[in-house]
Amino acid sequence: MLGDLRAFFLSRPNRQTLIDFPTPEERRAYSYRIMQRLDIDPETYSVLNVHRIGIDAPVSYVFNELLRWSGEALCWPNHIATVDPFDEALRHIRIRPLGLGAPGPWSWLRVPPLFDLDAIRFQRVPDEGDTDNARYLLYACSGGYPIGFFCMFVRSPVAAQGEVESAQFFMGVGFDFYGKKRNLLFRPFDWVWEAVHNRVTGNVMVRFKQLCEWSFHQGGRTH
């Protein structure tokens, strides 16, 4: 657990992944474009945090790595945010704080999950006429952590935006506490949640990039 705390929560990621915007207007416009593409009502979640990292591997390869995810500690702080066993369909994923409340010796503890991820839509192959080769996993997210939806998105690079690597990997979340579902009483604490989320997400993405590039250049996985 201490290793996960140091690697994911205390250490800064070795590259900036959070997409920063010069003005709130540009942030809102970017958020609207993404939510409209995902067919999410932009009026429900008024702020979207988006992280991006380039990966030197094909889009299809990176997306298939997402489909293999099982909460392994290499890319995810599984000792702190423990992933319940799930099937290969990835339709429902439950993540618990420190594994508390999971089936087993600690099942008597009534600890709410950090998140329950329930699939909304998976785009496994690009749409016909799609010019950027996009694929994504989109989830509704509930539980103790105040996120409304969560998306992992992979597409080809856009040269005009200075993107170089073969695959551009995005993680995006819509926070309830920035929308219309959160009590104003909690808003002074929201920046803490956001800071923790951004630190962990950056470290997860850097590790996922390293995994994809290593396995692809080794000739791909065999399982």
Buried (B, 14 or more C-beta within 10 A) or exposed (E): EEEBEEBBEEEEBEEEBBBEBEEEEEBBEBBEEBBEEBEBEBEBBBBBBBBBBBBBBBBBBBBBBBEEBEBEBEBBBBBBBBBBEBEEEBEEBBBBBBBBBBEEEEEEEEBBBBBBBBBBEBBEEBEEEEEEBBBBBBBBBBBEBBBBBBBBBBBBBEEEEEBEBBBBBBBBBBBBBBBEEBEEEEEEEBEEBBEEBBBBBBBBBBBBBBBBBEBBEEEEEEE
